[in-house]
């Protein structure tokens, strides 16, 4: 049985800095609801979330329980704040500051990772440093060269897990750090795979769940920003309630139906498969979930003051697309962990996209009503199919432990 390892307050403190980047990205998207604006948001967020995933794995295997570790993590937090502040101009004058801040985060994390992986850290530290340098170099260019360098950074990120998994499977060992036993006798040397497989399931699930709940706060903030100084009429209050109901339904889907089951799956997964499963579930699947919340928040911000009007295409697509993107990530998350059923959420995804004409042809309020009805109907249908599983926050399908 695994030892108890819960999320520390320092990790939550860091999450507040990370969520500031979500706020920055939401503002960036709301100001430019176009394909170009969306593309920039996706690239910036994907690069940043890779770093967050590394941070979550770091504190999972190197807990911040010593002064030196805490100080180094606070240094990384300051560097990441620089990244967050540079987000609005990351594809411009702020690109160099963004990249240098990111590089400092990578260097600090890599130094701390040596305490868990020894020299094996080079397999992912070097690609991460190249990724940061690529983003920094993008700050010196405009147009296609800048986009190309950002794409190169993403390519490095997606290739790195494949390399690390192959190294782990080959049994390549790290250095001798931690190989000595308590009495000075030599213990069996651990490989990179052994150390990656040693991640604590409870901490991993809790860490990402807490991030998700904080990001949901962005959708609440967007309601307040959208209302601004408008008089609090019954219509505005009703629109705010509908937006909160949609966010609550998305919260319910993960925290009531999926989170408990996810911890069970990770606890039952053999250590050698945990790294791959964590990458699929909490990086590739979580990316669209988190982006979906940010996109939905941008749509709410642009809609809440125009509830009785026909929406422009951008806000209507943001509302529907944000919900659909979240559901797409959630479906990928469930598929990775073999949690069912999925058909109701797949239907909800399609129906959510179908609400765009409601917003553009009728009103913003009408689209919010339609989205709320779609999500609530999906939750009710799931609950009727498996009431016992829903009550436990689990599903009825068996766990295989495969990624």
Secondary structure, DSSP 8 states (H G I E B T S, - for coil): --------HHHHHHHHHHHHHHHHHHHHHHH--SHHHHHHHHHHHHHHHHHHHHHHHHHHHS-S-SHHHHHHHHHHHHHHHHHHHHGGGTTTTTHHHHHHHHHHHHHHHHHHHHHHHGGGGHHHHHHHHHHHHHHHHHTT--THHHHHHHHHHHHHHHHHHHHHHHHHHHT-B--STT-B-TTS-B----BHHHHHTT--HHHHHHHHHHHHHHHHHHHHHHHHHHHTTS---HHHHHHHHHHHHHHHHHHHHHHTTTHHHHHHHHHHS-HHHHHHHHHIIIIIHHHHHHHHHHHHHHHHHHHGGGTTS---HHHHHHHHHHHHHHHHHHHHHHHHHT----HHHHHHHHHHHTTHHHHHHT-HHHHHHHHHHHHHHHHHHHHHH-HHHHHHT--SS------
